[in-house]
Amino acid sequence: MSETPVQLAEKGLYVPLERGPTYFNYHWLRDACPTTIDPQTRERVFDVTALAAAPAARAARVTDAELEIDWANEDHVTRLPLSRLAAFAASGRNPDPADLPRRLWYADHYPAFRRIPQADVEQTEAGRARLARALVEEGVALVTEMENSDESLTRLVNCLGPVTPTAEGHYFEVRLEIAPTNLAFTAGPLEMHTDLPGEEMAPGVQFLHCRANTVEGGRSLFLDGAAVAEALREEDPAAFDLLARHEIPFFYRHDGWDYRAHQRVIELDARGNVAGVTVSQHLQDDMDLPQEVLDDYYPALCRFLRLMQDDRFLCRFRLNAGECIVFDNHRIVHGREGFSAESGQRHLRGCYTDRGAAWSTYRTLAAAGADGSDQADDAPRALSA
């Protein structure tokens, strides 16, 4: 058994990895010790503040592809696989199966929407993983061959996570109403928007199950908000920066509720990538940014909204009975053309689940070997009981 000494420093040490000597902080290493996690609950049971002094190594070495640390000020040895340290060092965070590159898409993408039969989603890991992965990568998918019942949507949603209630309740019915509480419940056109930005945490993943659609008109309008935002960044960086830096107010008011929240029109992740968009002129409150900021902010917002009407981004299609469109409400912007109310029936049943729940579902499936990739074996595999 060979040993390789490790260089110690005042507040950390240098691990000899393939990429070269890599620095790790002592506090981080002590917290990363496998013994800090309860094997049953998988929760951390170690309190770093309980140590008599800050963690420091008395000695450290690499043995059998493991980093071994003898800690000073406590009778404890930590052993960490070099593979784990290398994986963390590669990106600065723990590997995440759901941290997949986003595939931006444009107006010609509707034929390429991933389509998964409802039975495959409900009965196979492969089908469920394909749906979850489509949401992570492209933000949208179509579930086909949907059963025409209320319970059908509930079963589908539960494949990704529990139904998330909103002011409208657990479910909503998009059809004509005599006294509508939402423009969606009329026959008029519906502007491009994301749902419920007036809620502090807007719903994550939206489901729209088409139960009937025999009207003239009423085509669905969808676009990739991340693609539009990236186009704005390239064409007008100053406008992009304004929309990504400032929060603006949104509301959702009716008898019995009064929701208000501030959101950024363009959301960025820690790497500076577009993580989402929030757009809803019909639920946008009076702007409360300083008037001097609005001198530049309003033109930036108007440019972004006009881009969403550009033919290079906008998908127009008819949602058919038996289909359920599933999409990331923090990325995908949607709307509807007007339709003739007397020409037939149009009924969509909708609800939401949390985006974190959907991503969690994908991670657990990927860990079990079903990553939902287009290159993966498409042979169905039954879900575990």
C-alpha positions as CSV (number, residue, x, y, z in Angstrom):
1,M,0.0,0.0,0.0
2,S,1.6,3.2,-1.2
3,E,1.1,6.6,0.5
4,T,1.5,10.1,-1.0
5,P,2.0,12.9,1.5
6,V,-0.3,15.9,1.2
7,Q,0.8,19.5,1.5
8,L,-0.8,21.3,4.5
9,A,-1.6,25.0,4.7
10,E,-2.9,27.2,7.5
11,K,-6.6,26.9,6.6
12,G,-6.7,24.0,4.2
13,L,-4.6,21.5,2.2
14,Y,-3.6,20.6,-1.4
15,V,-4.9,17.3,-2.7
16,P,-2.9,15.8,-5.6
17,L,-5.5,15.2,-8.2
18,E,-5.1,14.5,-11.9
19,R,-5.8,18.2,-12.7
20,G,-2.9,19.1,-10.3
21,P,-2.7,20.0,-6.7
22,T,-6.1,21.3,-5.7
23,Y,-6.9,23.4,-2.6
24,F,-9.6,22.4,-0.1
25,N,-10.6,24.3,3.0
26,Y,-10.4,22.4,6.4
27,H,-14.0,23.4,7.4
28,W,-15.3,22.0,4.1
29,L,-13.3,18.8,4.4
30,R,-14.5,18.2,8.0
31,D,-18.1,18.8,6.9
32,A,-17.6,16.5,3.9
33,C,-16.6,13.5,6.1
34,P,-19.0,10.6,5.4
35,T,-19.5,10.2,9.1
36,T,-21.3,13.5,9.3
37,I,-24.3,12.1,7.4
38,D,-26.8,9.8,9.1
39,P,-27.1,6.7,6.9
40,Q,-30.8,6.3,7.7
41,T,-32.1,9.8,7.4
42,R,-29.4,11.0,5.1
43,E,-29.2,14.3,7.1
44,R,-26.2,16.0,8.6
45,V,-25.7,15.1,12.2
46,F,-22.4,16.9,12.7
47,D,-22.2,20.4,14.2
48,V,-19.0,22.1,13.2
49,T,-19.5,24.7,15.9
50,A,-19.2,22.0,18.6
51,L,-15.5,21.6,17.9
52,A,-13.2,23.1,20.5
53,A,-11.2,24.8,17.8
54,A,-11.3,25.4,14.1
55,P,-10.6,22.2,12.1
56,A,-7.0,21.7,11.2
57,A,-5.1,18.7,10.0
58,R,-2.4,17.1,12.1
59,A,-1.4,15.0,9.1
60,A,-2.8,14.0,5.7
61,R,-2.0,11.5,3.0
62,V,-3.4,9.8,-0.1
63,T,-3.8,6.0,0.3
64,D,-5.6,3.7,-2.1
65,A,-7.3,6.5,-4.0
66,E,-8.5,8.1,-0.8
67,L,-7.6,11.3,1.0
68,E,-7.0,10.4,4.7
69,I,-6.9,13.2,7.3
70,D,-5.8,13.0,10.9
71,W,-7.5,15.9,12.6
72,A,-5.8,18.0,15.3
73,N,-7.8,18.9,18.4
74,E,-10.1,15.8,18.1
75,D,-9.7,12.0,17.9
76,H,-11.1,11.6,14.4
77,V,-9.9,10.5,10.9
78,T,-11.7,11.5,7.7
79,R,-11.4,9.4,4.5
80,L,-12.7,10.9,1.3
81,P,-12.5,9.2,-2.2
82,L,-10.3,11.2,-4.6
83,S,-13.1,10.7,-7.2
84,R,-15.5,12.6,-5.1
85,L,-13.0,15.5,-4.6
86,A,-12.2,15.5,-8.3
87,A,-15.9,15.7,-9.3
88,F,-16.4,18.6,-6.9
89,A,-13.3,20.4,-8.0
90,A,-14.4,20.2,-11.7
91,S,-17.3,22.6,-11.3
92,G,-17.0,23.9,-7.7
93,R,-20.2,22.1,-6.6
94,N,-21.5,18.5,-6.1
95,P,-22.4,16.8,-9.4
96,D,-26.0,17.2,-10.3
97,P,-27.7,14.9,-12.9
98,A,-30.3,17.7,-13.4
99,D,-27.6,20.3,-14.2
100,L,-27.9,19.7,-17.9
101,P,-27.2,22.3,-20.7
102,R,-30.4,24.0,-21.8
103,R,-31.4,23.5,-25.4
104,L,-32.7,26.8,-26.7
105,W,-35.4,26.5,-29.3
106,Y,-37.1,28.7,-31.8
107,A,-40.3,29.0,-34.0
108,D,-39.7,25.8,-35.9
109,H,-39.4,23.6,-32.9
110,Y,-43.0,22.4,-32.4
111,P,-42.6,19.2,-34.5
112,A,-39.5,18.4,-32.3
113,F,-41.3,18.7,-29.0
114,R,-40.8,15.5,-27.1
115,R,-44.0,13.5,-27.1
116,I,-44.5,10.7,-24.5
117,P,-47.7,8.7,-24.2
118,Q,-49.3,9.0,-20.8
119,A,-49.1,5.2,-20.2
120,D,-45.3,5.4,-20.7
121,V,-45.0,8.2,-18.1
122,E,-47.2,6.4,-15.6
123,Q,-45.9,2.9,-16.1
124,T,-42.2,3.1,-17.0
125,E,-39.1,4.8,-15.6
126,A,-37.9,5.5,-19.1
127,G,-41.1,7.4,-20.0
128,R,-41.1,9.4,-16.7
129,A,-37.4,10.2,-17.2
130,R,-38.0,11.4,-20.8
131,L,-40.6,13.8,-19.6
132,A,-38.6,15.1,-16.7
133,R,-35.4,15.5,-18.9
134,A,-37.4,17.3,-21.6
135,L,-38.5,19.9,-19.0
136,V,-34.9,20.3,-17.7
137,E,-33.4,20.7,-21.2
138,E,-36.1,22.4,-23.3
139,G,-38.7,23.4,-20.7
140,V,-41.6,21.8,-22.6
141,A,-43.0,18.4,-23.6
142,L,-46.3,17.0,-24.9
143,V,-47.9,14.0,-23.1
144,T,-50.1,12.2,-25.6
145,E,-53.0,9.7,-25.4
146,M,-54.4,11.3,-22.3
147,E,-57.4,9.7,-20.7
148,N,-60.4,12.0,-20.8
149,S,-61.0,12.3,-17.0
150,D,-60.3,14.5,-14.1
151,E,-58.2,11.8,-12.5
152,S,-56.0,11.5,-15.6
153,L,-54.3,14.8,-15.0
154,T,-53.8,14.1,-11.3
155,R,-52.0,10.8,-12.0
156,L,-49.8,12.5,-14.6
157,V,-48.7,15.3,-12.3
158,N,-48.0,12.9,-9.5
159,C,-45.4,11.2,-11.7
160,L,-43.3,14.4,-11.2
161,G,-44.5,15.8,-7.9
162,P,-47.5,16.8,-5.8
163,V,-50.0,19.3,-7.1
164,T,-49.1,22.8,-6.0
165,P,-52.2,24.8,-5.0
166,T,-52.7,28.5,-6.0
167,A,-55.3,31.1,-5.4
168,E,-57.5,29.3,-7.9
169,G,-57.2,26.1,-5.9
170,H,-55.5,22.8,-6.9
171,Y,-56.9,22.8,-10.4
172,F,-58.3,25.3,-12.8
173,E,-60.6,24.9,-15.9
174,V,-59.8,27.0,-18.9
175,R,-63.2,27.4,-20.6
176,L,-65.7,30.2,-21.1
177,E,-67.2,31.6,-17.9
178,I,-70.0,34.1,-17.4
179,A,-68.0,36.1,-14.7
180,P,-64.4,35.2,-15.5
181,T,-61.7,35.8,-12.8
182,N,-59.0,35.5,-15.5
183,L,-58.6,36.6,-19.1
184,A,-57.9,32.9,-19.9
185,F,-61.6,32.2,-19.2
186,T,-62.8,34.3,-22.1
187,A,-62.7,33.8,-25.9
188,G,-60.4,36.7,-26.5
189,P,-56.7,36.5,-27.3
190,L,-54.3,36.0,-24.4
191,E,-51.0,37.9,-24.6
192,M,-47.7,36.1,-24.0
193,H,-47.1,35.6,-20.3
194,T,-45.8,33.4,-17.5
195,D,-48.4,32.4,-14.9
196,L,-49.0,34.0,-11.5
197,P,-46.0,36.3,-11.1
198,G,-47.9,38.0,-8.3
199,E,-47.2,35.0,-6.0
200,E,-44.0,35.3,-4.1
201,M,-42.9,31.9,-5.6
202,A,-44.7,31.6,-8.9
203,P,-45.7,28.0,-9.8
204,G,-42.9,25.9,-11.3
205,V,-44.2,23.4,-13.9
206,Q,-47.6,23.9,-15.5
207,F,-49.8,21.2,-17.0
208,L,-52.6,22.0,-19.5
209,H,-54.7,18.9,-20.4
210,C,-56.8,19.5,-23.5
211,R,-60.2,17.8,-22.9
212,A,-61.9,19.3,-25.9
213,N,-61.0,21.7,-28.7
214,T,-63.4,22.0,-31.6
215,V,-63.6,25.8,-31.9
216,E,-62.4,27.9,-34.8
217,G,-59.2,29.7,-33.9
218,G,-57.6,29.6,-30.5
219,R,-54.2,28.3,-31.5
220,S,-51.7,28.0,-28.7
221,L,-48.7,30.3,-28.7
222,F,-45.4,29.2,-27.1
223,L,-41.9,30.4,-27.1
224,D,-38.6,29.7,-25.2
225,G,-38.1,32.7,-23.0
226,A,-34.5,31.8,-22.4
227,A,-33.9,32.0,-26.2
228,V,-35.5,35.4,-26.4
229,A,-33.5,36.6,-23.4
230,E,-30.2,35.4,-24.9
231,A,-31.1,37.2,-28.2
232,L,-31.7,40.4,-26.2
233,R,-28.4,40.0,-24.4
234,E,-26.6,39.8,-27.8
235,E,-28.6,42.6,-29.5
236,D,-28.9,45.0,-26.6
237,P,-26.7,44.2,-23.6
238,A,-27.7,47.3,-21.7
239,A,-31.4,46.4,-22.0
240,F,-30.6,42.8,-20.9
241,D,-28.8,44.1,-17.8
242,L,-31.6,46.4,-16.8
243,L,-34.2,43.6,-16.9
244,A,-31.8,41.2,-15.1
245,R,-30.9,43.7,-12.4
246,H,-34.2,45.3,-11.3
247,E,-37.3,43.8,-9.8
248,I,-40.7,45.1,-10.8
249,P,-44.2,44.6,-9.1
250,F,-46.9,42.1,-10.1
251,F,-50.3,41.4,-8.6
252,Y,-53.2,39.0,-8.7
253,R,-56.4,40.4,-7.3
254,H,-60.0,39.3,-7.1
255,D,-62.7,38.9,-4.5
256,G,-61.0,37.1,-1.6
257,W,-57.3,37.5,-2.5
258,D,-54.7,40.2,-3.2
259,Y,-51.3,38.7,-4.1
260,R,-48.4,41.1,-4.7
261,A,-44.7,40.3,-5.4
262,H,-41.6,41.7,-7.1
263,Q,-39.8,39.7,-9.8
264,R,-37.0,40.1,-12.2
265,V,-38.1,39.9,-15.8
266,I,-34.9,38.0,-16.6
267,E,-33.5,35.7,-13.9
268,L,-29.8,34.6,-13.9
269,D,-28.2,31.7,-12.2
270,A,-24.9,31.8,-10.3
271,R,-23.0,31.3,-13.6
272,G,-24.7,34.2,-15.3
273,N,-26.9,32.0,-17.5
274,V,-30.6,32.8,-18.1
275,A,-32.4,30.8,-15.4
276,G,-35.9,32.0,-16.3
277,V,-38.1,34.9,-17.3
278,T,-41.2,36.5,-15.8
279,V,-43.6,38.3,-18.2
280,S,-47.2,39.3,-17.7
281,Q,-48.4,42.7,-18.7
282,H,-52.0,41.9,-17.6
283,L,-50.7,41.2,-14.0
284,Q,-48.0,43.9,-14.0
285,D,-48.5,46.5,-11.3
286,D,-47.6,50.2,-11.4
287,M,-43.9,50.4,-11.8
288,D,-42.2,51.5,-8.5
289,L,-38.6,51.9,-9.8
290,P,-37.2,55.4,-9.5
291,Q,-38.6,57.5,-12.4
292,E,-35.1,58.2,-13.7
293,V,-34.5,54.4,-13.9
294,L,-37.7,54.0,-15.8
295,D,-36.4,56.3,-18.5
296,D,-34.2,53.4,-19.6
297,Y,-36.1,50.5,-18.1
298,Y,-39.4,50.9,-20.0
299,P,-37.7,51.0,-23.4
300,A,-35.7,47.9,-22.4
301,L,-38.9,46.0,-21.4
302,C,-40.7,47.1,-24.5
303,R,-37.9,45.8,-26.7
304,F,-38.0,42.4,-24.9
305,L,-41.8,42.2,-25.3
306,R,-41.6,43.0,-29.0
307,L,-39.0,40.3,-29.4
308,M,-41.6,37.9,-28.1
309,Q,-43.7,38.7,-31.1
310,D,-40.9,38.0,-33.6
311,D,-41.6,35.1,-36.0
312,R,-38.2,33.6,-35.3
313,F,-39.3,32.7,-31.7
314,L,-43.0,32.1,-31.7
315,C,-44.5,28.6,-32.1
316,R,-48.2,28.5,-33.2
317,F,-50.1,25.2,-33.0
318,R,-53.4,23.7,-32.1
319,L,-53.5,21.7,-28.9
320,N,-55.7,18.7,-29.5
321,A,-58.0,16.7,-27.3
322,G,-56.0,14.0,-25.6
323,E,-52.8,16.0,-25.3
324,C,-51.3,17.6,-22.3
325,I,-48.6,20.3,-22.7
326,V,-46.2,20.4,-19.8
327,F,-43.9,23.3,-19.4
328,D,-41.5,25.2,-17.1
329,N,-43.4,28.3,-16.0
330,H,-40.2,30.0,-15.2
331,R,-38.9,29.7,-18.7
332,I,-41.6,29.1,-21.3
333,V,-43.8,32.0,-22.2
334,H,-47.3,31.2,-23.6
335,G,-50.4,32.8,-24.9
336,R,-53.4,32.1,-27.2
337,E,-55.1,33.4,-30.2
338,G,-58.7,34.4,-29.9
339,F,-61.5,32.0,-31.0
340,S,-65.1,31.9,-32.0
341,A,-67.1,31.0,-28.8
342,E,-70.1,29.8,-30.8
343,S,-68.0,27.5,-33.1
344,G,-67.5,24.6,-30.7
345,Q,-66.1,23.6,-27.3
346,R,-62.7,24.4,-25.8
347,H,-61.8,23.0,-22.4
348,L,-58.3,22.7,-20.8
349,R,-57.8,21.4,-17.3
350,G,-54.7,22.8,-15.7
351,C,-52.6,22.6,-12.6
352,Y,-49.0,23.0,-11.4
353,T,-46.3,21.2,-9.5
354,D,-43.1,22.5,-8.0
355,R,-40.1,22.7,-10.3
356,G,-37.9,21.4,-7.5
357,A,-40.0,18.3,-7.2
358,A,-39.8,17.7,-11.0
359,W,-36.0,18.1,-10.9
360,S,-35.9,15.8,-7.9
361,T,-37.8,13.1,-9.8
362,Y,-35.3,13.4,-12.6
363,R,-32.3,13.0,-10.2
364,T,-33.7,9.9,-8.6
365,L,-34.5,8.3,-12.0
366,A,-31.0,9.2,-13.4
367,A,-29.4,7.6,-10.3
368,A,-31.4,4.4,-11.0
369,G,-30.1,4.3,-14.5
370,A,-33.0,6.0,-16.4
371,D,-31.6,9.3,-17.6
372,G,-34.2,10.0,-20.3
373,S,-31.7,10.8,-23.0
374,D,-32.6,10.4,-26.6
375,Q,-29.7,8.1,-27.0
376,A,-30.8,5.8,-24.2
377,D,-32.4,2.5,-24.7
378,D,-36.1,3.2,-25.4
379,A,-37.2,-0.2,-24.2
380,P,-39.8,0.4,-21.4
381,R,-38.8,-0.6,-17.9
382,A,-41.5,-1.1,-15.3
383,L,-41.5,1.3,-12.4
384,S,-40.6,-0.1,-9.0
385,A,-43.5,-0.6,-6.6
